[in-house]
Amino acid sequence: MKPSRLVLVLWSVLILILLIVELAEVTHSFTIPIQSWVTDPLALVFALIFTTIVALVGAIFIGIYISGRMLNPGGFTPFEEEMLRMRKEIQEIHRSVEELHRSVGPSNGPPARADSAEDEE
């Protein structure tokens, strides 16, 4: 499946922005205040933990999306197909039970079982 033009444009813009930021950092057009992190170790630890958590969550979501797109190029998944087959079978069973019920006619209760007649004797 080919990605849409909008998705390609958005990814291209994101990559371009990241390249511009990297180029600006390398040429020292702007600098990030790293000195404040070095003087406050607790802030550094929190920043690293936050960045790690956000990166892991993002990687998980991107991995789920990519694997889902690779495994499901179109149509239903095997699990969904099985559920649809089971639904069809249940509908067929329901129809046959209704036909049996109509052919027997209205009854006052459930039919007597052969076991219950032997138990009464």
C-alpha positions as protocol buffer text, in pm:
chain_id: "A"
residue {
  index: 1
  type: MET
  ca { x: 0 y: 0 z: 0 }
}
residue {
  index: 2
  type: LYS
  ca { x: 138 y: 336 z: -101 }
}
residue {
  index: 3
  type: PRO
  ca { x: 130 y: 614 z: 161 }
}
residue {
  index: 4
  type: SER
  ca { x: -80 y: 917 z: 79 }
}
residue {
  index: 5
  type: ARG
  ca { x: 73 y: 1238 z: -48 }
}
residue {
  index: 6
  type: LEU
  ca { x: -21 y: 1423 z: 274 }
}
residue {
  index: 7
  type: VAL
  ca { x: 170 y: 1175 z: 490 }
}
residue {
  index: 8
  type: LEU
  ca { x: 479 y: 1206 z: 270 }
}
residue {
  index: 9
  type: VAL
  ca { x: 463 y: 1586 z: 285 }
}
residue {
  index: 10
  type: LEU
  ca { x: 425 y: 1588 z: 664 }
}
residue {
  index: 11
  type: TRP
  ca { x: 720 y: 1351 z: 716 }
}
residue {
  index: 12
  type: SER
  ca { x: 931 y: 1555 z: 474 }
}
residue {
  index: 13
  type: VAL
  ca { x: 851 y: 1876 z: 662 }
}
residue {
  index: 14
  type: LEU
  ca { x: 934 y: 1712 z: 996 }
}
residue {
  index: 15
  type: ILE
  ca { x: 1267 y: 1583 z: 867 }
}
residue {
  index: 16
  type: LEU
  ca { x: 1348 y: 1922 z: 715 }
}
residue {
  index: 17
  type: ILE
  ca { x: 1276 y: 2098 z: 1046 }
}
residue {
  index: 18
  type: LEU
  ca { x: 1499 y: 1853 z: 1232 }
}
residue {
  index: 19
  type: LEU
  ca { x: 1779 y: 1904 z: 981 }
}
residue {
  index: 20
  type: ILE
  ca { x: 1752 y: 2283 z: 1017 }
}
residue {
  index: 21
  type: VAL
  ca { x: 1770 y: 2255 z: 1397 }
}
residue {
  index: 22
  type: GLU
  ca { x: 2073 y: 2025 z: 1373 }
}
residue {
  index: 23
  type: LEU
  ca { x: 2247 y: 2258 z: 1128 }
}
residue {
  index: 24
  type: ALA
  ca { x: 2178 y: 2557 z: 1355 }
}
residue {
  index: 25
  type: GLU
  ca { x: 2319 y: 2366 z: 1651 }
}
residue {
  index: 26
  type: VAL
  ca { x: 2635 y: 2265 z: 1464 }
}
residue {
  index: 27
  type: THR
  ca { x: 2697 y: 2619 z: 1337 }
}
residue {
  index: 28
  type: HIS
  ca { x: 2622 y: 2762 z: 1685 }
}
residue {
  index: 29
  type: SER
  ca { x: 2338 y: 2978 z: 1554 }
}
residue {
  index: 30
  type: PHE
  ca { x: 2169 y: 2904 z: 1882 }
}
residue {
  index: 31
  type: THR
  ca { x: 2281 y: 2717 z: 2188 }
}
residue {
  index: 32
  type: ILE
  ca { x: 2095 y: 2507 z: 2442 }
}
residue {
  index: 33
  type: PRO
  ca { x: 2167 y: 2607 z: 2805 }
}
residue {
  index: 34
  type: ILE
  ca { x: 2341 y: 2286 z: 2911 }
}
residue {
  index: 35
  type: GLN
  ca { x: 2517 y: 2460 z: 3197 }
}
residue {
  index: 36
  type: SER
  ca { x: 2192 y: 2474 z: 3397 }
}
residue {
  index: 37
  type: TRP
  ca { x: 2161 y: 2094 z: 3371 }
}
residue {
  index: 38
  type: VAL
  ca { x: 2515 y: 2038 z: 3489 }
}
residue {
  index: 39
  type: THR
  ca { x: 2466 y: 2258 z: 3795 }
}
residue {
  index: 40
  type: ASP
  ca { x: 2141 y: 2083 z: 3890 }
}
residue {
  index: 41
  type: PRO
  ca { x: 2185 y: 1704 z: 3874 }
}
residue {
  index: 42
  type: LEU
  ca { x: 1826 y: 1640 z: 3979 }
}
residue {
  index: 43
  type: ALA
  ca { x: 1700 y: 1834 z: 3677 }
}
residue {
  index: 44
  type: LEU
  ca { x: 1931 y: 1629 z: 3455 }
}
residue {
  index: 45
  type: VAL
  ca { x: 1798 y: 1302 z: 3596 }
}
residue {
  index: 46
  type: PHE
  ca { x: 1436 y: 1411 z: 3551 }
}
residue {
  index: 47
  type: ALA
  ca { x: 1506 y: 1530 z: 3198 }
}
residue {
  index: 48
  type: LEU
  ca { x: 1672 y: 1200 z: 3107 }
}
residue {
  index: 49
  type: ILE
  ca { x: 1392 y: 994 z: 3259 }
}
residue {
  index: 50
  type: PHE
  ca { x: 1125 y: 1203 z: 3086 }
}
residue {
  index: 51
  type: THR
  ca { x: 1304 y: 1182 z: 2752 }
}
residue {
  index: 52
  type: THR
  ca { x: 1347 y: 806 z: 2788 }
}
residue {
  index: 53
  type: ILE
  ca { x: 981 y: 750 z: 2873 }
}
residue {
  index: 54
  type: VAL
  ca { x: 860 y: 966 z: 2584 }
}
residue {
  index: 55
  type: ALA
  ca { x: 1101 y: 795 z: 2344 }
}
residue {
  index: 56
  type: LEU
  ca { x: 989 y: 447 z: 2453 }
}
residue {
  index: 57
  type: VAL
  ca { x: 621 y: 530 z: 2425 }
}
residue {
  index: 58
  type: GLY
  ca { x: 675 y: 686 z: 2084 }
}
residue {
  index: 59
  type: ALA
  ca { x: 878 y: 389 z: 1965 }
}
residue {
  index: 60
  type: ILE
  ca { x: 610 y: 148 z: 2084 }
}
residue {
  index: 61
  type: PHE
  ca { x: 333 y: 338 z: 1906 }
}
residue {
  index: 62
  type: ILE
  ca { x: 536 y: 371 z: 1587 }
}
residue {
  index: 63
  type: GLY
  ca { x: 624 y: 1 z: 1603 }
}
residue {
  index: 64
  type: ILE
  ca { x: 261 y: -96 z: 1653 }
}
residue {
  index: 65
  type: TYR
  ca { x: 154 y: 124 z: 1363 }
}
residue {
  index: 66
  type: ILE
  ca { x: 423 y: -1 z: 1125 }
}
residue {
  index: 67
  type: SER
  ca { x: 372 y: -368 z: 1212 }
}
residue {
  index: 68
  type: GLY
  ca { x: -4 y: -328 z: 1180 }
}
residue {
  index: 69
  type: ARG
  ca { x: 33 y: -171 z: 839 }
}
residue {
  index: 70
  type: MET
  ca { x: 276 y: -440 z: 726 }
}
residue {
  index: 71
  type: LEU
  ca { x: 62 y: -729 z: 848 }
}
residue {
  index: 72
  type: ASN
  ca { x: -269 y: -584 z: 731 }
}
residue {
  index: 73
  type: PRO
  ca { x: -233 y: -439 z: 382 }
}
residue {
  index: 74
  type: GLY
  ca { x: -610 y: -449 z: 338 }
}
residue {
  index: 75
  type: GLY
  ca { x: -915 y: -644 z: 435 }
}
residue {
  index: 76
  type: PHE
  ca { x: -974 y: -824 z: 761 }
}
residue {
  index: 77
  type: THR
  ca { x: -718 y: -984 z: 989 }
}
residue {
  index: 78
  type: PRO
  ca { x: -730 y: -1363 z: 1033 }
}
residue {
  index: 79
  type: PHE
  ca { x: -884 y: -1311 z: 1379 }
}
residue {
  index: 80
  type: GLU
  ca { x: -1157 y: -1087 z: 1236 }
}
residue {
  index: 81
  type: GLU
  ca { x: -1226 y: -1338 z: 957 }
}
residue {
  index: 82
  type: GLU
  ca { x: -1264 y: -1616 z: 1215 }
}
residue {
  index: 83
  type: MET
  ca { x: -1503 y: -1403 z: 1419 }
}
residue {
  index: 84
  type: LEU
  ca { x: -1712 y: -1332 z: 1109 }
}
residue {
  index: 85
  type: ARG
  ca { x: -1726 y: -1707 z: 1029 }
}
residue {
  index: 86
  type: MET
  ca { x: -1832 y: -1783 z: 1386 }
}
residue {
  index: 87
  type: ARG
  ca { x: -2101 y: -1512 z: 1367 }
}
residue {
  index: 88
  type: LYS
  ca { x: -2234 y: -1665 z: 1045 }
}
residue {
  index: 89
  type: GLU
  ca { x: -2242 y: -2012 z: 1202 }
}
residue {
  index: 90
  type: ILE
  ca { x: -2427 y: -1879 z: 1507 }
}
residue {
  index: 91
  type: GLN
  ca { x: -2683 y: -1708 z: 1283 }
}
residue {
  index: 92
  type: GLU
  ca { x: -2736 y: -2036 z: 1094 }
}
residue {
  index: 93
  type: ILE
  ca { x: -2782 y: -2227 z: 1420 }
}
residue {
  index: 94
  type: HIS
  ca { x: -3026 y: -1961 z: 1541 }
}
residue {
  index: 95
  type: ARG
  ca { x: -3228 y: -1991 z: 1219 }
}
residue {
  index: 96
  type: SER
  ca { x: -3242 y: -2370 z: 1242 }
}
residue {
  index: 97
  type: VAL
  ca { x: -3354 y: -2352 z: 1608 }
}
residue {
  index: 98
  type: GLU
  ca { x: -3630 y: -2107 z: 1510 }
}
residue {
  index: 99
  type: GLU
  ca { x: -3743 y: -2341 z: 1231 }
}
residue {
  index: 100
  type: LEU
  ca { x: -3753 y: -2632 z: 1474 }
}
residue {
  index: 101
  type: HIS
  ca { x: -3948 y: -2420 z: 1721 }
}
residue {
  index: 102
  type: ARG
  ca { x: -4201 y: -2325 z: 1451 }
}
residue {
  index: 103
  type: SER
  ca { x: -4239 y: -2685 z: 1333 }
}
residue {
  index: 104
  type: VAL
  ca { x: -4304 y: -2813 z: 1687 }
}
residue {
  index: 105
  type: GLY
  ca { x: -4554 y: -2537 z: 1758 }
}
residue {
  index: 106
  type: PRO
  ca { x: -4623 y: -2351 z: 2081 }
}
residue {
  index: 107
  type: SER
  ca { x: -4559 y: -2547 z: 2396 }
}
residue {
  index: 108
  type: ASN
  ca { x: -4638 y: -2486 z: 2762 }
}
residue {
  index: 109
  type: GLY
  ca { x: -4286 y: -2555 z: 2874 }
}
residue {
  index: 110
  type: PRO
  ca { x: -3973 y: -2741 z: 2791 }
}
residue {
  index: 111
  type: PRO
  ca { x: -4023 y: -3096 z: 2663 }
}
residue {
  index: 112
  type: ALA
  ca { x: -3999 y: -3373 z: 2918 }
}
residue {
  index: 113
  type: ARG
  ca { x: -3672 y: -3557 z: 2923 }
}
residue {
  index: 114
  type: ALA
  ca { x: -3656 y: -3935 z: 2913 }
}
residue {
  index: 115
  type: ASP
  ca { x: -3439 y: -3935 z: 3228 }
}
residue {
  index: 116
  type: SER
  ca { x: -3708 y: -3759 z: 3433 }
}
residue {
  index: 117
  type: ALA
  ca { x: -3969 y: -4022 z: 3346 }
}
residue {
  index: 118
  type: GLU
  ca { x: -3740 y: -4299 z: 3477 }
}
residue {
  index: 119
  type: ASP
  ca { x: -3665 y: -4101 z: 3794 }
}
residue {
  index: 120
  type: GLU
  ca { x: -4037 y: -4070 z: 3878 }
}
residue {
  index: 121
  type: GLU
  ca { x: -4094 y: -4449 z: 3868 }
}
